[in-house]
Amino acid sequence: MRFWLFKSEPSTWSWEDQVAKGDQGEEWDGVRNYQARNFMREMQIGDLGFFYHSLKEKSVVGIVEVISTAHPDSTTEDPRWECVDIRAVKPVNTEVTLEQIKAHPELGEMVLVKSSRLSVQPVTEDEWRIVCKMAGVTI
């Protein structure tokens, strides 16, 4: 199993929107960055991810699960763009802000810290464990 982080602007697609989709989940569509797309191509069913609200909130707000491998993005006819489907697993007990992540000495190399604009990014197992602890969740 691998771990990921999915960033979304709450006004476009929020945690509440994701939860409302239930077990059927939703395509993580609209990604138009080759590196983010390539990360989605690496994902396997059952991988877990942090759902991260960007812009003003800048915080991890929930845990999601990858429920499909990469497939064509239904929002475009351009075959270069693919996406995965994800479903909400659970909210975090305590939101973990970008500021808190940056302040944690063991998270200094996290992609979120180094390349904060990337909308889909990998998370190491150690980073996953630390952020989950900060968020008060066990998976």
C-alpha positions, 0 to 999 in steps of 0.5 A: 500500500502507498500513501498520497495527498489530494489537494482541492479548493473547498469552493470547487470540491470540498471534503463534504462533497467527497463524503456526500458521494459515499462508497461510490466515490468520485473521479479525481478529475481535472488534473492537468499537470503531468507529474500529478497525472503520473502519480495517479498512474502509480496508484493502486486500489486500496491506497490511502490518501489525505484529503487536503483543503488548499487556499485559505484553510491549507489543512488535512481534513480527511482520509480517502481511499483509491477505489479505481486505478487510472482511467481516462478523465471524463472531463476531457477528450484529450487522451493525455489526461487520466484520473483515479476514483477516490472515496471518503474513509473518515474525517480527521479528528483534528485538522492538520495545517500546513503551518503545523506540517512545516513546523514538524522537524520530521516532515521537512522533506514532505512533498507538500512542504517542498512543492506545495502547488502539486495537486496530487503527491506521494506521502511516505509511510513515515510522513503518513504515520506522523500526520495521522498521529497529529490528526488523531486518526488511526488507519 
